[in-house]
Amino acid sequence: MNPKFIKIGNHCDSFEDLQPLVSRDAKDLCSTLVLAIGEKITIPFWTGGFSELIAVVDYEKKPNNEISYNIDYSHMTL
């Protein structure tokens, strides 16, 4: 099952505190995603409480069955 979004931290947490949480959870999610080879999905990461967008993470399953990801903070609303 692939999540529609991820909630971490709180809207009053600093970006410096949230960034390592996004990195950790984005990496961990690679082991649970169900994707076909070549399939791509984007999952937004939001804060808890009053929701603020932290990052969007693009995932793609490569021909070698590994899932790669790229974290994009450019859409952040903090």
Secondary structure as the mmCIF struct_conf table of DSSP 4:
data_model
#
loop_
_struct_conf.conf_type_id
_struct_conf.id
_struct_conf.beg_label_comp_id
_struct_conf.beg_label_asym_id
_struct_conf.beg_label_seq_id
_struct_conf.end_label_comp_id
_struct_conf.end_label_asym_id
_struct_conf.end_label_seq_id
BEND BEND1 LYS A 4 LYS A 4
STRN STRN1 ILE A 6 ASN A 10
TURN_TY1_P TURN_TY1_P1 HIS A 11 CYS A 12
BEND BEND2 ASP A 13 ASP A 13
HELX_RH_AL_P HELX_RH_AL_P1 PHE A 15 LEU A 29
TURN_TY1_P TURN_TY1_P2 CYS A 30 THR A 32
TURN_TY1_P TURN_TY1_P3 ILE A 37 GLY A 38
STRN STRN2 LYS A 40 GLY A 48
BEND BEND3 GLY A 49 PHE A 50
STRN STRN3 LEU A 53 LYS A 61
TURN_TY1_P TURN_TY1_P4 PRO A 63 ASN A 64
BEND BEND4 ASN A 65 ASN A 65
HELX_LH_PP_P HELX_LH_PP_P1 GLU A 66 GLU A 66
STRN STRN4 ILE A 67 ASP A 72
TURN_TY1_P TURN_TY1_P5 SER A 74 HIS A 75
#
